[in-house]
Amino acid sequence: MRFHSTRGNPESITASEAINRGLAPDGGLYIPEAWPAFQPEDFDGLNTVAEVANRLIAPFFAGDPLENDLAEICQQALNFPIPTRWLESDRLAMLELFHGPTAAFKDVGARFLAACMQRLQGDAAKPLNILVATSGDTGGAVAAAFDGVPGIRVVVLYPKGLVSPRQEHQLCCWGENIVSLRVAGRFDDCQALVKQAFNDGALREQFRLSSANSISIGRLLPQMSYYAHSSLQYWRETGKRLNYIIPTGNVGNSLACIWARKLGLPIGEIRLATNANRTIPDYLQSGEWQPRESVATLASAMDVGAPSNMERLFHLHPQVDSLRQAIAVQSVSDEEIRQEIQRVWQRWQEMICPHTATAFKVWEDLPDDLRQLPWNLVATAHAAKFDSIVEPLLGRQVPLPAALADILERPARRHDIAPTLEALVPFLA
Ligand SMILES: *Cc1c(COP(=O)(O)O)cnc(C)c1O
């Protein structure tokens, strides 16, 4: 299997090369050249997420230098539970993506990517510099996944004042090979700065720049595996497709679900929940693509005004009508997020994070015919990561999962920079 750029450059490369490069040289994103076709039966006898992932990703690594390592990479990366927990039988479930080391779904992609890059690129003499722009969880997950990996440095850029205190700690508490930069700007400024660095050919060479944010194919491919695993589980039990509502920012998580359905997994409807950043719902409504500045919301990891993975979605659905058939999108306000956090606690005694709350609101607003279907709401982070929002709303403490308690014990360090290349370069090595 080969991959090529969304921007039409005809060069095609292997999965490993696409992982090494992150962005394509023409500024586009890598997409697979073909879509393997699976039947649910192709996964018979495979029960863990790692086993399902290995079968699902195998065609994308066919002929790749990492082909023979794939099973081991899946085992190493996907070593924590990803349960579907039913709140109402045959109707409403939560796909809990928050049982990894940093208690958010980005652990899945980050750990898979780290397992690949460790094998491909680790070089103690001339370390690889991974640049990560994060609006919250990406950086923590990537830092955790690469912490202590020899021959690889991670430089995390995050927007000052726009991540929760616990999230910030999680970006800044790692070992020597992780550098944390607090940028005077928004997430989009961080992302633009990373793009600017990549587009500087000399800089890219000199510092062996690479990426690990949600544009990396090494993050997208493994994220398909929990949709495959959970939908197969339901299919085996009921013979029915499972439907998903996905909190969405940069469209990495939801794109993985759309790709998994395209590959033949038994997935039905896919609905995206955005926060007050309305770029995607406005596009579906008007047909005009108008990326813009992000606005700050309670679901801060979804504060994206110019979602980069849309470029991959446009490649799949060049016409807005075709995209309207594939997905639905709804925007959820901060006020609605607050109400959902309280409502979900009152109704099911579940504590949910502000991102997960957007999915509950979309479920709540489904038309009656769709509400009859079985829905799996994607819980993207543990509520304890957003204690400063959740605890006052519920009037009680959110118990800390062990992984987070561990992280909060570590000392933190960071540097402040302006959103410019000159300010960034001294932190590369
Ligand atoms: C990153 C993130 C999202 C948004 O995911 P995208 O892939 O960027 O759409 C949602 N919730 C949480 C907790 C996140 O960290």
The ligand as an SDF file (V2000), in Angstrom:
LIG
                    3D

 15 15  0  0  0  0  0  0  0  0999 V2000
   -8.4380   16.3090   20.7490 C   0  0  0  0  0  0  0  0  0  0  0  0
   -9.6800   16.1230   21.5120 C   0  0  0  0  0  0  0  0  0  0  0  0
  -10.9330   16.1770   20.8980 C   0  0  0  0  0  0  0  0  0  0  0  0
  -11.0850   16.5050   19.4270 C   0  0  0  0  0  0  0  0  0  0  0  0
  -10.5680   15.4820   18.6110 O   0  0  0  0  0  0  0  0  0  0  0  0
  -10.1530   15.8100   17.0950 P   0  0  0  0  0  0  0  0  0  0  0  0
   -9.5160   14.5880   16.5790 O   0  0  0  0  0  0  0  0  0  0  0  0
   -9.2150   16.9710   17.1340 O   0  0  0  0  0  0  0  0  0  0  0  0
  -11.4160   16.1390   16.3880 O   0  0  0  0  0  0  0  0  0  0  0  0
  -12.0500   15.9480   21.6630 C   0  0  0  0  0  0  0  0  0  0  0  0
  -11.9570   15.7040   22.9930 N   0  0  0  0  0  0  0  0  0  0  0  0
  -10.7700   15.6480   23.6170 C   0  0  0  0  0  0  0  0  0  0  0  0
  -10.7400   15.3750   25.0700 C   0  0  0  0  0  0  0  0  0  0  0  0
   -9.6010   15.8410   22.8990 C   0  0  0  0  0  0  0  0  0  0  0  0
   -8.4320   15.7890   23.5400 O   0  0  0  0  0  0  0  0  0  0  0  0
  1  2  1  0
  2  3  1  0
  2 14  2  0
  3  4  1  0
  3 10  2  0
  4  5  1  0
  5  6  1  0
  6  7  2  0
  6  8  1  0
  6  9  1  0
 10 11  1  0
 11 12  2  0
 12 13  1  0
 12 14  1  0
 14 15  1  0
M  END
$$$$
